[in-house]
Amino acid sequence: MKRLENKWALVTGSSRGIGQQIAWGLAERGCNVIVHGREARNLEATLAKLKAYDVQAHITTGELSTSSGISQIIKQAMDAPGPVDILYNNAAIMSKNESIFTVAQAEWDRVFQINVWAVMALCQAFAPGMRARGYGRIINLTSGIADQPNLAVYSVSKAAVDKYSRDLAAEFKGENVLVNFLDPGWLQTDLGGKNAMYPVEDVLPGALVPALLEDNGPTGRFFAAQDFRYLER
Ligand SMILES: NC(=O)c1ccc[n+]([C@@H]2O[C@H](COP(=O)([O-])OP(=O)(O)OC[C@H]3O[C@@H](n4cnc5c(N)ncnc54)[C@H](OP(=O)(O)O)[C@@H]3O)[C@@H](O)[C@H]2O)c1
């Protein structure tokens, strides 16, 4: 697999779970990583392992559930030694398991704030710089969730991410800012639960494929990390 020396990647929600694996996978390919978690102490394990690679790390902290938290993350990321070349909008929350008939608007707002609005806000913050530099890879985490009406809020939030990613990709047609969306597979994490199909480590190497795309490669596309299980790590 191609390496990513001298690139900087921001991975939201890289304190644990899938984002942590992505941060480590990128570092293994020489990419400098801007890590993110709600609090600095949540990032210790991620940072400890990043030290094993010959890369730089930069810390961001903040809530994605508030506009002030999002602004803080953006500001801290912009203070990194390098620009955000690769943006993994990974952090997301699951919705409450409840009837599709009784779910309240407050629950739609809570989930859409983090799973959709925060994703768009980070794209708005970093995509113009990618355009100016003629290089960018944006990877928005989606889900293969289907036919679970009690989790419709989460499921619909991910459908919004898919559509937004396609529209953003069209905005950058021919500009080498590639915007794609990635289903990691059902993985054993706090969100996926311990009965999930695969250990979290199995998100690699597939999750890196949309970050490693050649210039002017595919954009506006769906990638499934588990389709790339055959690739060497
Ligand atoms: N696991 C699966 O089976 C599965 C399947 C399909 C799609 N996905 C998607 O994959 C992505 C990662 O999921 P995961 O399973 O790794 O989740 P996870 O284990 O629950 O980790 C969530 C990450 O997001 C951060 N986060 C949570 N709430 C936040 C908030 N309000 N503000 C800022 N950061 C917040 C957490 O940071 P802190 O540590 O600071 O709390 C953590 O780093 C998500 O987009 C998810 O929808 C997962």
The ligand as an SDF file (V2000), in Angstrom:
LIG
                    3D

 48 52  0  0  0  0  0  0  0  0999 V2000
  -18.9130   -0.2090   15.4610 N   0  0  0  0  0  0  0  0  0  0  0  0
  -19.6780   -0.5430   14.4340 C   0  0  0  0  0  0  0  0  0  0  0  0
  -20.1120   -1.7180   14.3010 O   0  0  0  0  0  0  0  0  0  0  0  0
  -20.0160    0.4550   13.3760 C   0  0  0  0  0  0  0  0  0  0  0  0
  -20.7440    0.0130   12.2590 C   0  0  0  0  0  0  0  0  0  0  0  0
  -21.0500    0.9370   11.2500 C   0  0  0  0  0  0  0  0  0  0  0  0
  -20.6150    2.2510   11.3570 C   0  0  0  0  0  0  0  0  0  0  0  0
  -19.9160    2.6490   12.4770 N   0  0  0  0  0  0  0  0  0  0  0  0
  -19.4740    4.0480   12.5260 C   0  0  0  0  0  0  0  0  0  0  0  0
  -18.0700    4.0860   12.7920 O   0  0  0  0  0  0  0  0  0  0  0  0
  -17.7440    5.2780   13.5100 C   0  0  0  0  0  0  0  0  0  0  0  0
  -16.9610    4.9680   14.7680 C   0  0  0  0  0  0  0  0  0  0  0  0
  -17.7640    4.1220   15.5930 O   0  0  0  0  0  0  0  0  0  0  0  0
  -17.1640    3.3250   16.8420 P   0  0  0  0  0  0  0  0  0  0  0  0
  -17.8870    2.0220   16.8570 O   0  0  0  0  0  0  0  0  0  0  0  0
  -15.6840    3.3340   16.8120 O   0  0  0  0  0  0  0  0  0  0  0  0
  -17.7110    4.2310   18.0510 O   0  0  0  0  0  0  0  0  0  0  0  0
  -17.2270    4.3140   19.5940 P   0  0  0  0  0  0  0  0  0  0  0  0
  -16.4050    3.1210   19.9280 O   0  0  0  0  0  0  0  0  0  0  0  0
  -18.4560    4.5850   20.3630 O   0  0  0  0  0  0  0  0  0  0  0  0
  -16.2650    5.5930   19.6120 O   0  0  0  0  0  0  0  0  0  0  0  0
  -16.8230    6.8450   19.4200 C   0  0  0  0  0  0  0  0  0  0  0  0
  -15.7580    7.9110   19.3010 C   0  0  0  0  0  0  0  0  0  0  0  0
  -16.4260    9.1530   19.0480 O   0  0  0  0  0  0  0  0  0  0  0  0
  -16.1450   10.0740   20.0880 C   0  0  0  0  0  0  0  0  0  0  0  0
  -17.3590   10.7670   20.4950 N   0  0  0  0  0  0  0  0  0  0  0  0
  -18.5080   10.2050   20.9310 C   0  0  0  0  0  0  0  0  0  0  0  0
  -19.3970   11.1470   21.2590 N   0  0  0  0  0  0  0  0  0  0  0  0
  -18.7780   12.3380   21.0360 C   0  0  0  0  0  0  0  0  0  0  0  0
  -19.1700   13.6970   21.2120 C   0  0  0  0  0  0  0  0  0  0  0  0
  -20.3760   14.0290   21.6960 N   0  0  0  0  0  0  0  0  0  0  0  0
  -18.2960   14.6670   20.8910 N   0  0  0  0  0  0  0  0  0  0  0  0
  -17.0550   14.3430   20.4370 C   0  0  0  0  0  0  0  0  0  0  0  0
  -16.6330   13.0840   20.2630 N   0  0  0  0  0  0  0  0  0  0  0  0
  -17.4760   12.0960   20.5620 C   0  0  0  0  0  0  0  0  0  0  0  0
  -15.6030    9.2600   21.2410 C   0  0  0  0  0  0  0  0  0  0  0  0
  -14.7240   10.0940   21.9890 O   0  0  0  0  0  0  0  0  0  0  0  0
  -14.5430    9.9760   23.6190 P   0  0  0  0  0  0  0  0  0  0  0  0
  -13.6430    8.7740   23.8070 O   0  0  0  0  0  0  0  0  0  0  0  0
  -13.9300   11.2500   24.0100 O   0  0  0  0  0  0  0  0  0  0  0  0
  -15.9020    9.7260   24.1690 O   0  0  0  0  0  0  0  0  0  0  0  0
  -14.9330    8.0990   20.5410 C   0  0  0  0  0  0  0  0  0  0  0  0
  -13.6100    8.4080   20.1780 O   0  0  0  0  0  0  0  0  0  0  0  0
  -19.0890    5.9690   13.7600 C   0  0  0  0  0  0  0  0  0  0  0  0
  -19.3160    6.9210   12.7450 O   0  0  0  0  0  0  0  0  0  0  0  0
  -20.0990    4.8490   13.6370 C   0  0  0  0  0  0  0  0  0  0  0  0
  -21.3870    5.3040   13.3050 O   0  0  0  0  0  0  0  0  0  0  0  0
  -19.6050    1.7880   13.4730 C   0  0  0  0  0  0  0  0  0  0  0  0
  1  2  1  0
  2  3  2  0
  2  4  1  0
  4  5  1  0
  4 48  2  0
  5  6  2  0
  6  7  1  0
  7  8  2  0
  8  9  1  0
  8 48  1  0
  9 10  1  0
  9 46  1  0
 10 11  1  0
 11 12  1  0
 11 44  1  0
 12 13  1  0
 13 14  1  0
 14 15  2  0
 14 16  1  0
 14 17  1  0
 17 18  1  0
 18 19  2  0
 18 20  1  0
 18 21  1  0
 21 22  1  0
 22 23  1  0
 23 24  1  0
 23 42  1  0
 24 25  1  0
 25 26  1  0
 25 36  1  0
 26 27  1  0
 26 35  1  0
 27 28  2  0
 28 29  1  0
 29 30  1  0
 29 35  2  0
 30 31  1  0
 30 32  2  0
 32 33  1  0
 33 34  2  0
 34 35  1  0
 36 37  1  0
 36 42  1  0
 37 38  1  0
 38 39  2  0
 38 40  1  0
 38 41  1  0
 42 43  1  0
 44 45  1  0
 44 46  1  0
 46 47  1  0
M  CHG  2   8   1  16  -1
M  END
$$$$
